[in-house]
């Protein structure tokens, strides 16, 4: 039989009922514009206060996307036209796009097969280009050696902006990501830990950066008085006439659905991580072709998605595509970062000058780097089935091919539940179980 998973793994986290009710109330009132209040108690202002409190920073500015937050952060720290901004070679297209938006030039730093920036190449590229800015991406929540990165930044006087779009709740030695640079940028796009469809935050402890971000985002005249977490009035009066208004504000509608989600971040992280480590163990014990990137011991993760590298001499481009097709056919779409259409593939960023691109480790890694979402609202047993599907697809498409190849993985299994392979196509649907095991009442529907 062929395993088949029937749930949509692209399903985002739902908005809590409290957020839905508040959003409906805002639409009924018509007060969706953040400054359409006589005081500072708009939903955006309240959301900024709660978000700043969670990340442990003095200020947070709500904007319409994390890409906008990165653009504003770069402007706020002083990036000007033709400046060099160092960026991860493995990232998302929004990051170099924000650099281009500033009129600056992204220079790409190599990343390791654990998806993090290489501090040695960071120092080399910084010296080569006399770079003074780094936009550091924690791709899929993966954190580099922050001691080494910060050492390079201090010695070479590099201003750090953190792209923490994927790293809300992630910690290094107990400190939340976002607390290492001059400014940090976060996302509330639907596939992130906070879901407002589109949205983001710029967070900082710096008075001038916060005031500039508020003005850049769309505050004018004396509307800064309607912010709860805001620098002193004198800072605004000093900079507001020299600061363009880019109209990138967050709306009250977005903030209303975010507010109740902030309060449950830590609770949801615990659920994500328990499932992540279970699935990681299942995949790695089930196939020698799988290598899950490891984080440093200092990192506390947020496992809202899982990545793994395909290893072994049998993993050719054709075999990789066959594996992806087999997964998709079984209802578990697996993405490959090096795909010709993937927005995380550096070769797809042709709006940048790639003529002197030198990121060999990144380019070797991404064609075999796989990505799978782990939706929160699924049941524990769903992830066992997803793991079984992935392993079965590997067995079908990645056979042993020589004395130095990986050992063929055993047949797919999940926590002691073995699955025989026949030609019958079978669909498994789980029914509300939460103990992490496939229950006795799994429904089997022959197609």
Secondary structure, 3 states (H helix, E strand, C coil): CECCECCCCCCCCCCCHHHHHHHHHHHHHCCCCCCCCCCCCCHHHHHHHHHHHHHCCCEEEEECCHHHHHHHHHHHCCCCCCCEEEEECCCCHHHHHHHHHCCCEEEEECECCCCCECHHHHHHHHHHHCCCEEEEECHHHCCCCHHHHHHHHHHCCCEEEEECCCCCCCEECCEECCCCCCEEEEECCCCCCCCCCCCEEEEECCHHHHHHHHHHHCCCCCHHHHCCCCCCHHHHHHHHHHCCCCCCECCHHHHHHHHHHHCCHHHHHHHHHHHHHHHHHHHHHHCCCEECCCCCCCEECCCCEEEEEECCCCCCHHHHHHHHHHHHHCCCCCEECCCCCCCCCHHHCCCCCCCCCCCHHHHHHHHHEEEEECCCCCCHHHHHHHHHHHHHHHHHHCCCCCCCCCCCCCCCEECCEECCCCCCEEEEECCCCCCCCCCCCCEEEEC
